[in-house]
Amino acid sequence: MSLLPLKKRSAPEPVEVPEDERIDKPAGKNRPTPKRNEARAARGQVTRTPVSTTKDSRANTRDERRIQAAEQRQAMLTGDIAKMPAYHRAPERVYARELVDNRRNIGPLFLPVAVLCLFLSQVRVPAIQLAGALALYLMMTILIIDSFLLGRYVNKRVAEKFPKSRVPVRMYSFQRSIMPKRWRMPRAVGYTR
């Protein structure tokens, strides 16, 4: 016998069962099999709604989400804490925002320095290219140190004010500190555009 049979196997021949061992099935149910939605209705399950209703409900849901997002954006612009998304509504995050906004940060200066260093790297004078690269590395180092100190400061102050809090604020404060004030959302307290 070969390991890879190439011929199709033939169907086994039916085996004859003696009459005394046969099991007779009772007669059929004498009715057609019900459709799936009829069977579900008989069991009390919810049947599928027509496609047009589903499309209408999707459109309504999409419109409701769009309205809710517009309201939340307006709340972020005006500083209305009650209508902000839940992520920004936590009292620990509100306090962390105040701490970050009341402190001078090096983060907003990083983007202009990075753009300047990009332009300096295109100059064909090696000394200027080196100065641009060193300025970028120096700015990144200062940003990392400033962010580390800010994270410790905010964590300490939030832990003092909210001792049982488990809301993480370190990355939240870092993300907020590297943005220029006019780009921060929710808006900085007292900042008007």
PyRosetta script that sets phi, psi and omega in degrees:
from pyrosetta import init, pose_from_sequence

init()
pose = pose_from_sequence("MSLLPLKKRSAPEPVEVPEDERIDKPAGKNRPTPKRNEARAARGQVTRTPVSTTKDSRANTRDERRIQAAEQRQAMLTGDIAKMPAYHRAPERVYARELVDNRRNIGPLFLPVAVLCLFLSQVRVPAIQLAGALALYLMMTILIIDSFLLGRYVNKRVAEKFPKSRVPVRMYSFQRSIMPKRWRMPRAVGYTR")
pose.set_psi(1, 135.3)
pose.set_omega(1, -178.2)
pose.set_phi(2, -84.4)
pose.set_psi(2, 160.3)
pose.set_omega(2, 179.9)
pose.set_phi(3, -75.9)
pose.set_psi(3, -30.3)
pose.set_omega(3, -179.8)
pose.set_phi(4, -117.1)
pose.set_psi(4, 92.5)
pose.set_omega(4, -179.8)
pose.set_phi(5, -69.4)
pose.set_psi(5, 131.2)
pose.set_omega(5, -178.1)
pose.set_phi(6, -99.1)
pose.set_psi(6, -15.7)
pose.set_omega(6, 179.5)
pose.set_phi(7, -88.3)
pose.set_psi(7, 146.6)
pose.set_omega(7, 175.2)
pose.set_phi(8, -72.9)
pose.set_psi(8, 144.2)
pose.set_omega(8, 176.8)
pose.set_phi(9, -77.8)
pose.set_psi(9, 142.0)
pose.set_omega(9, 178.1)
pose.set_phi(10, -83.8)
pose.set_psi(10, 154.8)
pose.set_omega(10, -179.9)
pose.set_phi(11, -67.5)
pose.set_psi(11, 142.0)
pose.set_omega(11, 179.5)
pose.set_phi(12, -66.6)
pose.set_psi(12, 148.5)
pose.set_omega(12, -179.8)
pose.set_phi(13, -74.9)
pose.set_psi(13, 141.5)
pose.set_omega(13, -179.5)
pose.set_phi(14, -65.3)
pose.set_psi(14, 142.0)
pose.set_omega(14, -178.9)
pose.set_phi(15, -96.5)
pose.set_psi(15, 133.6)
pose.set_omega(15, 178.4)
pose.set_phi(16, -80.6)
pose.set_psi(16, 129.3)
pose.set_omega(16, 178.3)
pose.set_phi(17, -102.9)
pose.set_psi(17, 133.3)
pose.set_omega(17, 180.0)
pose.set_phi(18, -63.0)
pose.set_psi(18, 155.8)
pose.set_omega(18, -176.2)
pose.set_phi(19, -60.5)
pose.set_psi(19, -36.3)
pose.set_omega(19, -176.1)
pose.set_phi(20, -73.2)
pose.set_psi(20, -18.7)
pose.set_omega(20, 179.5)
pose.set_phi(21, -96.1)
pose.set_psi(21, -7.8)
pose.set_omega(21, -179.2)
pose.set_phi(22, -69.2)
pose.set_psi(22, 141.8)
pose.set_omega(22, 176.1)
pose.set_phi(23, -106.8)
pose.set_psi(23, 120.2)
pose.set_omega(23, 179.4)
pose.set_phi(24, -86.1)
pose.set_psi(24, 132.6)
pose.set_omega(24, 176.5)
pose.set_phi(25, -84.6)
pose.set_psi(25, 145.9)
pose.set_omega(25, 175.3)
pose.set_phi(26, -66.3)
pose.set_psi(26, 167.5)
pose.set_omega(26, -177.7)
pose.set_phi(27, -60.4)
pose.set_psi(27, 160.9)
pose.set_omega(27, -178.4)
pose.set_phi(28, -61.6)
pose.set_psi(28, 179.2)
pose.set_omega(28, -176.2)
pose.set_phi(29, -80.8)
pose.set_psi(29, -7.3)
pose.set_omega(29, 175.5)
pose.set_phi(30, 59.7)
pose.set_psi(30, 30.6)
pose.set_omega(30, 174.2)
pose.set_phi(31, -154.8)
pose.set_psi(31, 155.3)
pose.set_omega(31, -179.4)
pose.set_phi(32, -73.2)
pose.set_psi(32, 153.5)
pose.set_omega(32, 176.8)
pose.set_phi(33, -64.6)
pose.set_psi(33, 131.6)
pose.set_omega(33, -177.6)
pose.set_phi(34, -69.8)
pose.set_psi(34, 153.3)
pose.set_omega(34, 175.5)
pose.set_phi(35, -67.0)
pose.set_psi(35, 158.8)
pose.set_omega(35, -176.5)
pose.set_phi(36, -60.4)
pose.set_psi(36, -44.4)
pose.set_omega(36, -178.3)
pose.set_phi(37, -68.7)
pose.set_psi(37, -29.9)
pose.set_omega(37, 175.7)
pose.set_phi(38, -68.8)
pose.set_psi(38, -40.2)
pose.set_omega(38, 179.1)
pose.set_phi(39, -66.3)
pose.set_psi(39, -41.1)
pose.set_omega(39, 178.1)
pose.set_phi(40, -65.0)
pose.set_psi(40, -40.2)
pose.set_omega(40, 178.8)
pose.set_phi(41, -63.7)
pose.set_psi(41, -38.0)
pose.set_omega(41, 179.2)
pose.set_phi(42, -66.8)
pose.set_psi(42, -34.2)
pose.set_omega(42, 178.7)
pose.set_phi(43, -81.1)
pose.set_psi(43, -11.4)
pose.set_omega(43, -179.5)
pose.set_phi(44, 90.5)
pose.set_psi(44, 12.2)
pose.set_omega(44, 178.1)
pose.set_phi(45, -82.1)
pose.set_psi(45, 156.8)
pose.set_omega(45, 178.8)
pose.set_phi(46, -77.8)
pose.set_psi(46, 131.9)
pose.set_omega(46, 177.1)
pose.set_phi(47, -89.2)
pose.set_psi(47, 162.4)
pose.set_omega(47, -179.7)
pose.set_phi(48, -67.9)
pose.set_psi(48, 143.3)
pose.set_omega(48, 177.7)
pose.set_phi(49, -84.9)
pose.set_psi(49, 156.5)
pose.set_omega(49, 178.5)
pose.set_phi(50, -61.5)
pose.set_psi(50, 156.1)
pose.set_omega(50, -175.9)
pose.set_phi(51, -62.0)
pose.set_psi(51, -38.6)
pose.set_omega(51, -177.6)
pose.set_phi(52, -62.3)
pose.set_psi(52, -38.7)
pose.set_omega(52, 177.8)
pose.set_phi(53, -66.4)
pose.set_psi(53, -40.1)
pose.set_omega(53, 179.2)
pose.set_phi(54, -63.6)
pose.set_psi(54, -42.8)
pose.set_omega(54, 178.5)
pose.set_phi(55, -62.7)
pose.set_psi(55, -41.7)
pose.set_omega(55, 179.5)
pose.set_phi(56, -64.3)
pose.set_psi(56, -42.2)
pose.set_omega(56, -179.5)
pose.set_phi(57, -67.4)
pose.set_psi(57, -37.1)
pose.set_omega(57, 176.4)
pose.set_phi(58, -63.0)
pose.set_psi(58, -42.4)
pose.set_omega(58, 179.1)
pose.set_phi(59, -63.8)
pose.set_psi(59, -42.3)
pose.set_omega(59, 177.8)
pose.set_phi(60, -63.6)
pose.set_psi(60, -42.9)
pose.set_omega(60, 179.5)
pose.set_phi(61, -64.0)
pose.set_psi(61, -41.8)
pose.set_omega(61, 179.1)
pose.set_phi(62, -62.7)
pose.set_psi(62, -41.9)
pose.set_omega(62, 178.3)
pose.set_phi(63, -65.2)
pose.set_psi(63, -40.4)
pose.set_omega(63, 178.5)
pose.set_phi(64, -63.8)
pose.set_psi(64, -41.8)
pose.set_omega(64, 178.2)
pose.set_phi(65, -64.0)
pose.set_psi(65, -40.0)
pose.set_omega(65, 179.2)
pose.set_phi(66, -63.5)
pose.set_psi(66, -42.6)
pose.set_omega(66, 178.4)
pose.set_phi(67, -65.1)
pose.set_psi(67, -44.1)
pose.set_omega(67, 179.2)
pose.set_phi(68, -63.0)
pose.set_psi(68, -40.7)
pose.set_omega(68, 178.7)
pose.set_phi(69, -64.9)
pose.set_psi(69, -38.8)
pose.set_omega(69, 177.8)
pose.set_phi(70, -64.9)
pose.set_psi(70, -40.6)
pose.set_omega(70, 177.7)
pose.set_phi(71, -64.3)
pose.set_psi(71, -42.2)
pose.set_omega(71, 179.6)
pose.set_phi(72, -66.1)
pose.set_psi(72, -39.0)
pose.set_omega(72, 178.1)
pose.set_phi(73, -64.0)
pose.set_psi(73, -42.8)
pose.set_omega(73, 178.4)
pose.set_phi(74, -63.3)
pose.set_psi(74, -38.4)
pose.set_omega(74, 177.4)
pose.set_phi(75, -65.4)
pose.set_psi(75, -37.0)
pose.set_omega(75, 178.2)
pose.set_phi(76, -67.1)
pose.set_psi(76, -35.1)
pose.set_omega(76, 179.6)
pose.set_phi(77, -73.0)
pose.set_psi(77, -37.4)
pose.set_omega(77, -176.3)
pose.set_phi(78, -91.1)
pose.set_psi(78, -19.2)
pose.set_omega(78, -180.0)
pose.set_phi(79, 90.8)
pose.set_psi(79, 17.6)
pose.set_omega(79, 178.9)
pose.set_phi(80, -77.7)
pose.set_psi(80, 101.1)
pose.set_omega(80, -173.4)
pose.set_phi(81, -65.4)
pose.set_psi(81, -32.6)
pose.set_omega(81, -176.4)
pose.set_phi(82, -63.5)
pose.set_psi(82, -29.1)
pose.set_omega(82, -176.2)
pose.set_phi(83, -104.6)
pose.set_psi(83, 1.7)
pose.set_omega(83, 178.7)
pose.set_phi(84, -71.6)
pose.set_psi(84, 161.7)
pose.set_omega(84, 173.1)
pose.set_phi(85, -61.3)
pose.set_psi(85, 153.8)
pose.set_omega(85, -175.3)
pose.set_phi(86, -57.8)
pose.set_psi(86, -32.7)
pose.set_omega(86, -179.2)
pose.set_phi(87, -59.2)
pose.set_psi(87, -38.8)
pose.set_omega(87, -176.7)
pose.set_phi(88, -92.0)
pose.set_psi(88, -9.2)
pose.set_omega(88, -174.3)
pose.set_phi(89, -83.0)
pose.set_psi(89, -17.9)
pose.set_omega(89, -176.6)
pose.set_phi(90, -57.9)
pose.set_psi(90, 134.9)
pose.set_omega(90, -178.1)
pose.set_phi(91, -61.0)
pose.set_psi(91, -29.8)
pose.set_omega(91, 178.0)
pose.set_phi(92, -65.4)
pose.set_psi(92, -40.1)
pose.set_omega(92, 179.8)
pose.set_phi(93, -72.3)
pose.set_psi(93, -34.6)
pose.set_omega(93, 176.2)
pose.set_phi(94, -61.5)
pose.set_psi(94, -44.8)
pose.set_omega(94, 179.6)
pose.set_phi(95, -65.6)
pose.set_psi(95, -41.0)
pose.set_omega(95, 178.3)
pose.set_phi(96, -63.4)
pose.set_psi(96, -38.1)
pose.set_omega(96, 176.9)
pose.set_phi(97, -61.6)
pose.set_psi(97, -42.8)
pose.set_omega(97, 178.8)
pose.set_phi(98, -62.4)
pose.set_psi(98, -42.6)
pose.set_omega(98, -179.9)
pose.set_phi(99, -63.0)
pose.set_psi(99, -43.2)
pose.set_omega(99, -178.7)
pose.set_phi(100, -68.4)
pose.set_psi(100, -41.5)
pose.set_omega(100, -176.4)
pose.set_phi(101, -71.0)
pose.set_psi(101, -24.2)
pose.set_omega(101, -179.6)
pose.set_phi(102, -89.7)
pose.set_psi(102, 5.9)
pose.set_omega(102, -176.1)
pose.set_phi(103, -121.2)
pose.set_psi(103, 144.5)
pose.set_omega(103, 174.1)
pose.set_phi(104, -78.5)
pose.set_psi(104, 129.8)
pose.set_omega(104, -177.9)
pose.set_phi(105, -120.1)
pose.set_psi(105, 151.0)
pose.set_omega(105, 179.0)
pose.set_phi(106, -85.0)
pose.set_psi(106, -17.6)
pose.set_omega(106, -175.6)
pose.set_phi(107, -54.2)
pose.set_psi(107, -46.5)
pose.set_omega(107, -179.1)
pose.set_phi(108, -63.2)
pose.set_psi(108, -18.5)
pose.set_omega(108, 178.5)
pose.set_phi(109, -82.3)
pose.set_psi(109, -15.0)
pose.set_omega(109, -175.2)
pose.set_phi(110, -63.8)
pose.set_psi(110, -44.3)
pose.set_omega(110, -177.1)
pose.set_phi(111, -62.2)
pose.set_psi(111, -49.0)
pose.set_omega(111, 177.7)
pose.set_phi(112, -62.4)
pose.set_psi(112, -37.8)
pose.set_omega(112, 178.8)
pose.set_phi(113, -65.8)
pose.set_psi(113, -39.4)
pose.set_omega(113, 179.2)
pose.set_phi(114, -64.3)
pose.set_psi(114, -40.4)
pose.set_omega(114, 178.1)
pose.set_phi(115, -65.8)
pose.set_psi(115, -42.0)
pose.set_omega(115, 177.4)
pose.set_phi(116, -61.1)
pose.set_psi(116, -43.3)
pose.set_omega(116, 179.0)
pose.set_phi(117, -65.5)
pose.set_psi(117, -32.4)
pose.set_omega(117, 176.4)
pose.set_phi(118, -63.7)
pose.set_psi(118, -44.5)
pose.set_omega(118, 177.9)
pose.set_phi(119, -66.3)
pose.set_psi(119, -39.0)
pose.set_omega(119, 179.6)
pose.set_phi(120, -65.0)
pose.set_psi(120, -30.0)
pose.set_omega(120, 179.8)
pose.set_phi(121, -71.2)
pose.set_psi(121, -16.7)
pose.set_omega(121, -180.0)
pose.set_phi(122, -87.4)
pose.set_psi(122, -13.1)
pose.set_omega(122, 178.4)
pose.set_phi(123, -71.6)
pose.set_psi(123, 141.7)
pose.set_omega(123, -174.7)
pose.set_phi(124, -89.8)
pose.set_psi(124, 26.7)
pose.set_omega(124, 176.0)
pose.set_phi(125, -110.1)
pose.set_psi(125, 117.4)
pose.set_omega(125, -175.3)
pose.set_phi(126, -57.8)
pose.set_psi(126, -36.0)
pose.set_omega(126, -179.2)
pose.set_phi(127, -65.0)
pose.set_psi(127, -38.8)
pose.set_omega(127, 179.5)
pose.set_phi(128, -71.7)
pose.set_psi(128, -38.6)
pose.set_omega(128, 176.7)
pose.set_phi(129, -61.7)
pose.set_psi(129, -43.0)
pose.set_omega(129, 178.5)
pose.set_phi(130, -63.8)
pose.set_psi(130, -42.0)
pose.set_omega(130, 179.0)
pose.set_phi(131, -63.0)
pose.set_psi(131, -40.6)
pose.set_omega(131, 178.1)
pose.set_phi(132, -64.0)
pose.set_psi(132, -43.0)
pose.set_omega(132, 179.7)
pose.set_phi(133, -65.7)
pose.set_psi(133, -42.7)
pose.set_omega(133, 178.7)
pose.set_phi(134, -65.1)
pose.set_psi(134, -38.9)
pose.set_omega(134, 178.2)
pose.set_phi(135, -63.4)
pose.set_psi(135, -39.6)
pose.set_omega(135, 179.0)
pose.set_phi(136, -66.1)
pose.set_psi(136, -45.1)
pose.set_omega(136, 178.6)
pose.set_phi(137, -64.1)
pose.set_psi(137, -40.2)
pose.set_omega(137, 178.0)
pose.set_phi(138, -63.2)
pose.set_psi(138, -43.4)
pose.set_omega(138, 179.8)
pose.set_phi(139, -64.5)
pose.set_psi(139, -40.3)
pose.set_omega(139, 178.2)
pose.set_phi(140, -64.3)
pose.set_psi(140, -41.1)
pose.set_omega(140, 179.2)
pose.set_phi(141, -64.0)
pose.set_psi(141, -44.9)
pose.set_omega(141, 178.9)
pose.set_phi(142, -63.7)
pose.set_psi(142, -39.3)
pose.set_omega(142, 178.8)
pose.set_phi(143, -63.5)
pose.set_psi(143, -42.6)
pose.set_omega(143, 179.7)
pose.set_phi(144, -64.4)
pose.set_psi(144, -44.4)
pose.set_omega(144, 179.6)
pose.set_phi(145, -65.1)
pose.set_psi(145, -44.6)
pose.set_omega(145, 179.6)
pose.set_phi(146, -62.4)
pose.set_psi(146, -40.8)
pose.set_omega(146, 179.9)
pose.set_phi(147, -66.7)
pose.set_psi(147, -39.1)
pose.set_omega(147, 177.6)
pose.set_phi(148, -62.4)
pose.set_psi(148, -46.5)
pose.set_omega(148, 179.6)
pose.set_phi(149, -65.5)
pose.set_psi(149, -39.4)
pose.set_omega(149, 177.6)
pose.set_phi(150, -63.3)
pose.set_psi(150, -43.6)
pose.set_omega(150, 179.2)
pose.set_phi(151, -60.5)
pose.set_psi(151, -43.2)
pose.set_omega(151, 177.5)
pose.set_phi(152, -63.7)
pose.set_psi(152, -43.9)
pose.set_omega(152, -178.9)
pose.set_phi(153, -61.8)
pose.set_psi(153, -49.0)
pose.set_omega(153, -178.0)
pose.set_phi(154, -67.1)
pose.set_psi(154, -43.1)
pose.set_omega(154, 178.3)
pose.set_phi(155, -58.7)
pose.set_psi(155, -43.9)
pose.set_omega(155, -178.5)
pose.set_phi(156, -63.8)
pose.set_psi(156, -46.8)
pose.set_omega(156, -178.3)
pose.set_phi(157, -67.1)
pose.set_psi(157, -39.5)
pose.set_omega(157, 178.8)
pose.set_phi(158, -67.6)
pose.set_psi(158, -39.6)
pose.set_omega(158, 178.4)
pose.set_phi(159, -64.7)
pose.set_psi(159, -33.7)
pose.set_omega(159, 177.2)
pose.set_phi(160, -68.8)
pose.set_psi(160, -42.4)
pose.set_omega(160, -176.5)
pose.set_phi(161, -79.8)
pose.set_psi(161, -35.5)
pose.set_omega(161, -179.5)
pose.set_phi(162, -126.0)
pose.set_psi(162, 81.3)
pose.set_omega(162, -172.1)
pose.set_phi(163, -64.1)
pose.set_psi(163, -29.4)
pose.set_omega(163, -176.9)
pose.set_phi(164, -99.0)
pose.set_psi(164, 13.3)
pose.set_omega(164, -176.6)
pose.set_phi(165, -74.4)
pose.set_psi(165, 143.4)
pose.set_omega(165, 175.2)
pose.set_phi(166, -122.1)
pose.set_psi(166, 14.5)
pose.set_omega(166, -179.7)
pose.set_phi(167, -80.5)
pose.set_psi(167, 122.7)
pose.set_omega(167, 179.3)
pose.set_phi(168, -74.0)
pose.set_psi(168, 128.9)
pose.set_omega(168, -177.7)
pose.set_phi(169, -123.1)
pose.set_psi(169, -7.9)
pose.set_omega(169, -175.8)
pose.set_phi(170, -65.3)
pose.set_psi(170, -52.7)
pose.set_omega(170, 179.7)
pose.set_phi(171, -68.7)
pose.set_psi(171, -34.5)
pose.set_omega(171, 177.7)
pose.set_phi(172, -60.2)
pose.set_psi(172, -45.3)
pose.set_omega(172, -179.6)
pose.set_phi(173, -69.7)
pose.set_psi(173, -35.7)
pose.set_omega(173, 177.5)
pose.set_phi(174, -63.5)
pose.set_psi(174, -47.2)
pose.set_omega(174, -179.5)
pose.set_phi(175, -60.8)
pose.set_psi(175, -37.5)
pose.set_omega(175, 179.9)
pose.set_phi(176, -72.8)
pose.set_psi(176, -34.2)
pose.set_omega(176, -174.8)
pose.set_phi(177, -73.2)
pose.set_psi(177, -25.7)
pose.set_omega(177, -178.0)
pose.set_phi(178, -85.8)
pose.set_psi(178, -8.0)
pose.set_omega(178, 179.0)
pose.set_phi(179, -88.9)
pose.set_psi(179, 140.7)
pose.set_omega(179, 171.2)
pose.set_phi(180, -62.1)
pose.set_psi(180, 150.9)
pose.set_omega(180, -174.2)
pose.set_phi(181, -57.3)
pose.set_psi(181, -35.0)
pose.set_omega(181, -177.4)
pose.set_phi(182, -72.1)
pose.set_psi(182, -17.9)
pose.set_omega(182, 179.7)
pose.set_phi(183, -96.2)
pose.set_psi(183, -7.1)
pose.set_omega(183, -175.4)
pose.set_phi(184, -71.5)
pose.set_psi(184, 136.6)
pose.set_omega(184, 175.3)
pose.set_phi(185, -132.0)
pose.set_psi(185, 127.7)
pose.set_omega(185, -5.4)
pose.set_phi(186, -61.6)
pose.set_psi(186, 153.9)
pose.set_omega(186, -176.8)
pose.set_phi(187, -58.5)
pose.set_psi(187, 148.4)
pose.set_omega(187, 176.1)
pose.set_phi(188, -66.4)
pose.set_psi(188, 144.0)
pose.set_omega(188, -178.7)
pose.set_phi(189, -62.5)
pose.set_psi(189, 128.7)
pose.set_omega(189, 178.8)
pose.set_phi(190, 82.2)
pose.set_psi(190, -0.1)
pose.set_omega(190, 180.0)
pose.set_phi(191, -93.7)
pose.set_psi(191, 125.0)
pose.set_omega(191, 174.8)
pose.set_phi(192, -120.7)
pose.set_psi(192, 143.9)
pose.set_omega(192, -176.3)
pose.set_phi(193, -86.3)
pose.dump_pdb("model.pdb")
